[in-house]
Amino acid sequence: MDEFLYLEADEEITSVIDKLKGLETASVGLVIPKGSMIAQSLVSLKLLQKEAKKLSKKIAIVTSDEVGRNLAAQVGLDVYSDVKSRTPLVIKQDFDEDQSKEPIEIDSKNEVASEEKTSKEELAQKDEAEEFDRESLPKEFTIHRYDEDDSPPEKEEEPPSDSLPASSVETPSDASPQPSEEEFVKRPVGDLKQEADRHEQESARPIRYEDIKNSRTKRNRVDRRRVIYIAVASIAFLALLLLTDLLIARLVVTIKVDADEINKNVELVVEKDRKEISASEGIIPGTLVSKESEFEKTISSSGEKNVGEKAKGIVVFKNESGVDEEIAGGTSLKSSNSVEFTLDSSITVPKATLNSAGDKVLGQASGAITAKEAGAQANMSSSTTYAIVGKSKITVSGSTSGGVTKKVKIVTKSDIERGKSELQDANKDKLINDAKSENQGKTFLDEAGTVELTEYSVSKSVDDEADNFVAKGKLRYSVLVFDVNDLREAAFAKVESDLEGEKGLVKTESDEVNPSITENQINVGKMKLSVDVKSHVGPKIDIARQSLALRAKPLKTVKQKLGELEGVEIGQVNLSPSWVLPISPILKSNIKINVEYSSKNASGN
């Protein structure tokens, strides 16, 4: 045998077949322990042999179980005593005529008990094996089955004795006592209807308490699921209605108020150390915002420099004096067209002398000169004369050449200073906008902030040849900001403190509150404001607070609350769309209260 497959005592036939399918060897030895369910079942052994043939495998049984050896030999399988054996056991089959006539009793107690755990595929395999077993057994054999039944079987009418087979009336001398009603009852397989399948047999079994309990559990589970589905659907429907009211519904209310227009100016102070509004002092809390970022900008160079070639030449020095003249190197010479040159090295010009005829002969010497500045303007003709400061008796003449003009851009000191202002102007707006986006909901007054350059550097130095250079710097924006609602509340409180009688401001979103800076002390976190207030004087009504109080209220409650306001006459109350719930919106932005004033007499300072 090529491979051994060791089985457990309680291993089922389907598990063994699956293991056989997973083996690649053609010869397999099944090592079965003593007392194994498979070794005790002739049906199981025949089914194993049949499946092995389908898989083109040769199987043998290795067991010490005498019953298992006999049944395996009866099926035609080779039997070995242990895994080391090389020769199969020879088992003699002794069947006399009397034994052949005795029925083979198959105890199906364990099979029926485990039948509930097997799948439909296992049941089909067992049916097929039993049918195969019946066909292969001799006709003299009669198979009896033991079926488990909690109640005694119904007594069937016995057929006439002469119609019964001999094997069913003969009683062996050593027969055991008949089982009681609580024990297993023999039922001939042949008495079962051939057309009845296993499902019909299962349906005929007695209903147990566990079956009733499982059925009730399933029904309860279904009922719970149905309740959960209904609850979830109801919640989703209510949420949909609420969402509709939240996003779609709009409430517009019109009220009429007897009020006069007022224009007044008040003084307020913003302080960064304040935590709350002080209406009596006219102080509101502020926040000192500081935003710092790095920026860079390319700056154009404005300076120029001539980097061309300097003109050079050999000129003649003539001396009219009676003494020798020594001219040091580096002495400056200026041409007749005011171009400056320098003497390359020192020379001595001899003195003037008289010739034999009595004529004066000037002393002369040659020297090399170079223009002080590069450029073609220093190229001189041979007739050009030059003067030396302090040397009036010395005259110089001669030509120069080789001067070339070539101008380039250079960085100047003013360019570097200009880069600071350009860097700040180019990035100031972006810095302020970034600060505003990080502090949304706060009020920024344009003239309240300051922008300063905290760090600055350039990529070039003064007099460097460059068409442009990069200026880098860090800008800091500082500003004192405040909440516009705090500003409106403090401004309205200031105006109302000056009103006489029981009148107050009819405050709506259309009221105008315009601040301007009178003094900005950002270094100490303080700012003084002049605030122009434009509103109406009448019954004390805060429309914004009324809008908040009307949220998520039935329309009847909305009308009731507005009707309780003194000096207010309710006009139209419109809720749209018409199909939404008769409840005011949840969002304050979806509630609008329009105010109509009965008089508009201007007053105030």
C-alpha positions in Angstrom: 0.0 0.0 0.0 1.3 3.4 -0.9 -0.4 5.3 1.9 -2.3 4.7 5.1 -5.3 6.7 6.2 -6.0 6.6 10.0 -9.7 6.8 11.0 -11.3 7.8 14.2 -13.7 5.5 16.1 -16.7 7.9 15.5 -15.7 9.0 12.0 -18.6 9.0 9.5 -18.6 7.5 6.0 -18.9 10.8 4.3 -15.7 12.1 6.0 -13.7 9.0 4.9 -14.9 9.4 1.3 -13.9 13.1 1.3 -10.4 12.1 2.5 -10.1 9.4 -0.2 -10.8 12.0 -2.8 -8.0 14.2 -1.5 -5.4 11.5 -1.8 -3.3 11.1 -4.9 -2.0 7.6 -4.3 -3.7 4.6 -6.0 -3.4 2.2 -3.1 -4.7 3.2 0.3 -4.8 1.3 3.6 -7.7 2.3 5.9 -6.5 1.9 9.6 -9.8 1.4 11.5 -9.8 1.2 15.4 -11.6 -1.4 17.2 -15.3 -0.6 17.7 -15.4 1.8 14.8 -18.9 2.6 13.4 -17.6 1.9 9.9 -16.1 -1.5 10.8 -19.4 -2.5 12.3 -21.5 -1.6 9.2 -21.6 -3.8 6.1 -23.4 -1.0 4.2 -20.5 1.4 5.0 -17.9 -1.0 3.8 -19.7 -1.7 0.6 -20.1 2.0 0.0 -16.4 2.5 0.6 -15.6 -0.2 -1.9 -17.9 1.3 -4.5 -16.5 4.9 -4.1 -13.0 3.5 -4.3 -13.7 2.0 -7.6 -15.1 5.3 -8.9 -11.9 7.0 -7.8 -9.7 4.2 -9.4 -8.2 3.4 -6.0 -7.5 0.1 -4.3 -8.3 0.1 -0.6 -7.6 -2.5 2.1 -8.7 -2.7 5.7 -6.2 -2.7 8.6 -8.0 -3.5 11.9 -7.9 -5.8 14.9 -11.7 -5.8 15.1 -12.9 -9.4 14.4 -16.3 -8.2 13.3 -14.8 -5.6 11.1 -12.4 -8.2 9.5 -15.3 -10.6 8.8 -17.5 -7.9 7.2 -14.6 -6.5 5.2 -13.7 -10.0 3.9 -17.4 -10.6 3.1 -17.4 -7.4 1.0 -14.3 -8.6 -0.8 -11.7 -6.2 0.7 -8.2 -7.3 1.7 -7.7 -7.3 5.4 -4.4 -6.8 7.3 -3.7 -7.3 11.0 -1.4 -4.2 11.2 0.4 -1.7 9.1 3.6 -3.7 9.0 1.9 -6.8 7.5 2.7 -7.5 3.9 0.3 -10.4 3.4 -3.5 -10.0 3.8 -5.3 -12.3 6.2 -7.2 -15.3 5.0 -10.6 -15.2 6.6 -12.9 -18.3 6.2 -16.5 -17.6 5.4 -18.7 -20.2 7.2 -22.3 -20.0 6.2 -24.5 -23.0 6.7 -27.9 -23.3 5.3 -29.6 -22.5 8.7 -27.5 -19.4 9.2 -28.2 -18.2 5.7 -31.9 -18.4 6.4 -31.6 -16.3 9.6 -32.2 -12.7 8.9 -29.4 -10.2 9.2 -30.4 -7.7 11.8 -29.0 -4.3 11.3 -29.2 -2.1 14.4 -30.0 1.3 13.0 -30.3 2.9 16.4 -27.1 4.8 15.9 -27.8 5.5 12.3 -31.2 7.0 13.1 -29.7 9.0 15.9 -27.1 10.5 13.7 -29.4 10.7 10.7 -30.7 14.1 11.8 -27.1 15.5 11.7 -26.3 14.3 8.2 -27.0 16.3 5.0 -29.3 15.3 2.2 -26.2 14.1 0.3 -25.3 11.7 3.0 -28.9 10.4 3.2 -28.9 9.8 -0.6 -25.6 7.9 -0.3 -26.9 5.7 2.4 -30.1 4.9 0.5 -28.0 4.0 -2.6 -25.7 1.8 -0.4 -28.7 0.0 1.1 -30.3 -0.6 -2.2 -26.9 -1.9 -3.5 -26.7 -4.2 -0.5 -30.1 -5.7 -1.0 -29.4 -6.5 -4.6 -26.0 -8.2 -3.8 -27.2 -10.4 -0.9 -28.5 -13.9 -1.4 -32.3 -14.3 -1.8 -32.4 -16.4 1.4 -31.2 -13.4 3.5 -33.9 -11.3 5.1 -33.0 -7.8 6.4 -34.6 -6.5 9.5 -34.3 -2.8 10.7 -34.6 -1.3 14.1 -36.3 2.1 14.1 -36.4 4.3 17.1 -39.9 5.2 18.2 -41.0 6.8 21.5 -44.4 5.1 21.4 -45.3 1.5 20.7 -46.0 0.7 17.0 -49.5 0.2 16.0 -50.4 -3.4 15.8 -50.9 -4.5 12.2 -53.2 -7.2 11.1 -51.2 -10.4 10.7 -51.5 -12.1 7.4 -52.4 -15.8 7.3 -49.8 -18.1 8.6 -49.6 -20.0 5.4 -48.6 -16.8 3.4 -45.7 -15.9 5.6 -42.1 -17.0 4.6 -40.6 -19.7 6.5 -37.9 -17.5 8.0 -40.6 -15.3 9.6 -42.3 -18.1 11.6 -39.4 -20.1 12.7 -38.0 -19.2 16.1 -34.4 -20.2 16.9 -33.9 -22.2 20.0 -31.5 -19.6 21.5 -33.7 -16.6 20.6 -33.6 -13.8 23.1 -36.8 -12.5 24.8 -39.0 -10.2 22.8 -38.3 -6.5 23.3 -40.7 -4.4 25.3 -42.7 -1.5 23.9 -40.1 1.0 25.1 -37.4 -0.9 23.2 -36.6 -1.1 19.5 -39.1 -3.0 17.3 -38.2 -5.1 14.4 -39.7 -3.9 11.1 -39.0 -5.8 7.9 -37.6 -3.6 5.2 -39.7 -5.3 2.6 -42.9 -4.1 4.3 -42.0 -0.5 3.6 -43.5 1.0 0.5 -40.8 1.3 -2.2 -42.1 4.6 -3.5 -42.0 6.3 -0.1 -38.8 8.4 0.0 -36.9 9.4 3.1 -38.7 12.8 3.3 -42.0 11.0 3.8 -40.4 8.7 6.4 -39.1 11.8 8.3 -42.5 13.5 8.2 -44.1 10.4 9.8 -41.8 10.6 12.8 -43.3 11.8 16.1 -43.2 15.6 16.8 -40.8 16.3 19.6 -40.8 19.2 22.1 -37.5 20.4 20.6 -39.2 20.7 17.2 -42.0 22.7 18.6 -39.6 24.9 20.5 -37.5 25.5 17.4 -40.6 26.4 15.4 -41.7 28.9 18.0 -38.2 30.4 18.1 -38.2 30.8 14.3 -41.7 32.4 14.4 -40.6 34.8 17.3 -37.5 35.7 15.3 -39.5 36.5 12.3 -41.9 38.6 14.4 -39.1 40.5 16.0 -37.6 41.2 12.6 -41.0 42.4 11.3 -41.3 44.8 14.3 -37.8 46.1 13.7 -38.5 46.7 10.0 -41.7 48.6 10.9 -39.9 50.6 13.5 -37.0 51.5 11.2 -39.4 52.4 8.4 -41.4 54.6 10.7 -38.3 56.4 12.0 -37.1 56.9 8.4 -40.5 58.3 7.4 -40.5 60.8 10.4 -36.8 61.7 9.7 -37.8 62.4 6.0 -40.6 64.7 7.1 -38.3 66.5 9.5 -35.6 66.8 6.9 -38.2 68.2 4.5 -39.3 70.8 7.0 -35.6 71.6 7.8 -34.5 72.2 4.2 -37.6 73.1 2.2 -40.2 74.8 4.5 -40.2 78.6 4.5 -42.2 80.8 6.9 -42.9 84.4 6.1 -44.7 86.5 8.7 -45.7 90.2 8.3 -46.4 92.4 11.3 -47.3 96.0 11.6 -45.7 98.2 14.2 -46.2 101.8 15.2 -42.6 103.1 15.2 -40.5 106.2 14.2 -37.2 106.2 12.4 -34.1 107.2 14.4 -30.5 108.0 13.3 -28.0 108.2 16.2 -24.2 108.2 16.7 -22.6 106.4 19.6 -19.1 105.9 20.8 -17.8 102.3 21.5 -14.5 100.8 22.6 -13.0 97.5 21.5 -10.7 95.9 24.1 -8.9 92.6 23.7 -8.9 91.8 27.4 -12.7 92.0 27.7 -14.7 88.8 28.0 -18.2 90.2 28.0 -20.1 93.2 26.7 -20.4 96.2 29.0 -23.4 98.1 27.6 -23.2 100.8 30.3 -19.5 101.6 29.5 -19.9 101.0 25.8 -17.1 98.4 25.6 -17.2 95.2 23.6 -14.7 92.3 23.6 -12.1 92.1 20.9 -9.6 89.6 19.6 -6.0 90.4 18.6 -5.3 88.5 15.4 -1.7 88.1 14.2 -0.9 86.3 10.9 2.7 85.8 9.7 3.8 84.3 6.4 6.9 84.2 4.2 6.8 85.7 0.7 9.2 86.4 -2.2 9.2 88.6 -5.2 11.5 89.3 -8.2 12.8 92.9 -8.3 14.3 94.5 -11.5 17.7 96.1 -11.3 17.9 99.8 -12.2 21.7 100.5 -12.2 24.1 100.3 -15.2 27.8 99.7 -15.6 30.1 99.8 -18.6 32.2 96.6 -18.7 33.8 97.3 -22.2 37.5 97.7 -23.0 39.6 100.7 -22.1 41.4 102.7 -24.8 45.2 102.7 -24.8 48.0 104.5 -26.7 51.6 105.8 -26.9 51.7 109.6 -26.8 54.7 112.1 -27.0 55.6 114.3 -24.1 57.4 117.6 -25.0 59.3 119.8 -22.4 59.7 123.6 -23.1 61.5 124.3 -19.8 65.2 124.4 -19.2 65.2 121.5 -16.8 64.4 117.9 -17.0 60.8 117.0 -16.0 60.0 113.8 -14.3 56.3 112.6 -14.6 55.3 109.8 -12.2 53.2 106.8 -13.2 49.5 107.3 -12.6 49.5 110.9 -13.4 46.2 112.0 -14.8 46.0 113.5 -18.3 42.8 115.0 -19.7 42.2 115.2 -23.4 41.0 118.2 -25.3 37.4 116.6 -25.2 37.7 116.1 -21.4 38.3 112.3 -21.5 40.7 111.3 -18.7 43.7 109.0 -19.0 46.5 107.9 -16.7 50.2 107.4 -17.3 51.0 103.8 -17.1 54.6 104.2 -15.7 57.0 107.1 -14.8 59.0 108.9 -17.5 61.5 111.7 -17.6 61.2 114.4 -20.2 64.5 116.1 -21.0 64.9 119.8 -21.0 64.8 122.1 -24.1 68.1 122.9 -25.8 69.4 125.3 -28.5 70.8 124.1 -31.7 73.8 125.4 -33.6 71.6 128.0 -35.3 70.4 129.3 -32.0 66.9 127.8 -32.3 65.2 126.2 -29.3 64.7 122.5 -29.5 62.1 121.0 -27.1 63.0 117.9 -25.1 60.7 115.0 -25.6 59.9 111.4 -24.5 57.2 108.8 -25.2 54.9 107.3 -22.6 51.9 104.8 -22.5 48.5 106.0 -21.3 45.2 104.2 -20.5 41.7 105.6 -20.3 40.2 105.7 -16.8 36.8 104.5 -18.1 36.1 101.8 -20.7 34.3 102.8 -23.8 34.7 103.9 -27.4 34.6 107.6 -26.3 38.3 107.3 -25.2 39.5 106.4 -28.7 41.5 109.5 -29.8 43.0 110.7 -33.1 46.7 111.5 -33.5 46.0 115.2 -33.4 44.5 115.0 -29.9 46.4 117.0 -27.3 46.4 116.3 -23.5 47.1 118.5 -20.5 48.7 117.6 -17.2 47.7 119.5 -14.2 50.7 121.5 -12.8 52.8 120.9 -15.8 52.2 123.8 -18.0 55.6 123.5 -19.8 54.7 120.0 -20.8 52.6 119.3 -23.9 51.3 115.9 -24.9 49.9 114.7 -28.2 49.0 111.3 -29.8 46.3 108.8 -30.5 44.6 106.1 -28.5 42.5 103.1 -29.6 40.9 99.8 -28.5 38.1 101.4 -26.4 34.9 99.4 -26.4 31.5 100.3 -24.9 29.5 97.5 -23.2 26.8 98.4 -20.5 25.2 95.9 -18.1 22.5 96.1 -15.4 23.7 96.2 -11.8 22.0 96.1 -8.4 21.9 99.4 -6.7 21.3 100.3 -3.0 18.0 102.0 -4.0 16.9 98.8 -5.7 17.3 96.8 -2.5 15.3 99.3 -0.5 12.6 99.4 -3.2 12.3 95.6 -2.9 11.0 96.0 0.6 8.0 98.1 -0.4 7.3 96.1 -3.5 7.4 92.8 -1.5 5.0 94.2 1.1 2.6 95.8 -1.4 2.4 92.6 -3.6 1.5 90.2 -0.7 -0.4 92.4 1.8 -3.8 91.6 0.4 -3.2 87.8 0.4 -2.0 87.9 4.0 -5.1 89.8 5.1 -7.4 87.5 3.3 -5.7 84.4 4.8 -6.2 86.0 8.3 -9.9 86.6 7.5 -10.5 83.1 6.3 -9.0 81.7 9.5 -11.3 84.0 11.7 -14.6 83.8 10.0 -17.5 85.5 11.8 -15.2 88.3 13.0 -15.3 91.9 11.8 -12.2 93.3 10.2 -12.0 97.0 9.7 -9.7 97.9 6.8 -7.9 100.7 8.6 -7.5 98.7 11.8 -4.7 96.4 10.8 -1.0 96.9 10.3 1.4 95.1 8.1 5.1 95.0 8.9 8.2 93.4 7.4 9.9 91.3 10.1 12.6 89.6 8.0 14.2 90.6 4.7 16.9 89.2 2.4 18.0 89.5 -1.2 19.8 87.2 -3.6 22.3 89.9 -4.8 24.5 92.6 -3.3 25.0 96.2 -4.3 26.9 96.6 -7.7 26.3 92.9 -8.6 25.7 92.5 -12.3 22.1 91.3 -12.7 19.0 92.2 -14.6 16.9 91.3 -11.5 17.2 89.7 -8.1 14.9 87.9 -5.6 13.7 89.6 -2.5 12.5 87.3 0.4 10.7 88.5 3.5 8.4 87.6 6.3 5.3 89.7 6.7 3.2 90.0 9.9 -0.4 91.3 9.9 -1.9 92.4 13.2 -5.4 93.6 13.7 -8.0 93.9 16.5 -11.3 92.2 15.5 -14.7 91.9 17.1 -18.1 90.2 16.7 -20.6 92.2 14.7 -23.4 90.9 16.9 -21.6 92.3 19.9 -21.3 95.6 18.1 -25.0 95.8 17.3 -26.0 94.8 20.8 -23.8 97.4 22.4 -24.8 100.1 19.9 -28.5 99.4 20.3 -28.1 99.4 24.1 -26.4 102.8 24.0 -29.2 104.2 21.8 -32.0 102.8 24.0 -30.3 104.2 27.2 -30.9 107.7 25.9 -34.6 107.1 25.0 -37.3 108.5 27.1 -40.4 106.7 28.4 -41.0 103.0 27.9 -40.2 103.1 24.2 -37.5 101.0 22.7 -35.9 100.0 19.4 -37.8 97.8 17.0 -34.7 95.8 16.0 -34.7 94.1 12.6 -32.0 92.7 10.3 -32.4 95.8 8.1 -31.2 98.1 10.8 -27.9 99.8 9.9 -24.9 99.8 12.2 -21.8 101.4 10.6 -18.5 101.7 12.6 -15.5 103.8 11.8 -12.1 104.1 13.7 -11.4 107.2 15.7 -8.3 105.9 17.5 -6.4 102.7 16.9 -4.1 101.6 19.7 -3.3 98.1 18.5 0.0 98.0 20.5 -2.1 98.0 23.7 -5.0 96.0 22.2 -7.5 98.9 22.2 -9.6 100.6 19.5 -12.2 103.4 19.7 -15.1 103.4 17.3 -17.7 105.9 16.2 -20.9 104.0 15.3 -23.8 105.3 13.2 -27.1 103.6 14.1 -30.2 103.7 12.0 -33.3 101.9 13.4 -36.9 102.6 14.5 -38.3 103.6 17.9 -41.5 102.0 19.1 -42.4 98.9 21.2 -39.4 97.0 22.4 -39.2 94.1 19.9 -36.1 92.1 18.9 -37.1 90.5 15.6 -34.0 88.2 15.6 -34.8 86.8 19.0 -38.4 86.4 18.0 -37.3 84.3 14.9 -35.4 82.0 17.2 -38.4 81.6 19.5 -40.7 80.6 16.6 -38.6 77.7 15.4 -40.3 74.3 15.3 -43.6 75.6 16.6 -47.1 74.9 15.3 -48.6 77.8 13.2 -51.2 78.3 15.9 -48.5 78.8 18.5 -46.6 81.2 16.1 -49.7 83.4 15.8 -50.3 83.3 19.5 -46.7 84.3 20.4 -46.7 87.2 17.9 -50.2 88.3 19.1 -48.8 88.7 22.7 -46.3 91.4 21.6 -47.4 94.9 22.6 -48.1 97.3 19.8 -47.9 94.6 17.1 -50.6 93.8 14.6 -50.3 90.4 12.8 -50.5 90.5 9.0 -50.0 87.5 6.8 -48.5 84.2 7.9 -47.4 82.1 4.9 -45.8 78.6 5.2 -44.6 77.1 1.9 -44.8 74.7 0.3 -48.4 74.1 1.1 -47.9 70.3 1.6 -45.4 70.5 4.4 -46.3 69.9 8.1 -48.1 72.9 9.7 -45.0 73.5 11.8 -42.5 76.4 11.5 -39.0 75.6 10.1 -36.2 74.5 12.4 -33.6 76.7 10.7 -33.7 80.4 11.7 -32.7 81.4 8.2 -36.0 79.9 6.9 -38.0 82.2 9.1 -38.5 85.8 8.0 -40.5 88.4 9.8 -41.3 91.5 7.7 -42.0 94.6 9.7 -44.2 97.4 8.4 -44.0 100.7 10.2 -47.0 102.9 10.5 -45.0 106.2 10.8 -41.5 107.2 9.8 -40.6 110.5 11.6 -36.8 111.0 11.6 -35.2 111.8 15.0 -31.8 111.4 16.7 -28.4 113.1 16.6 
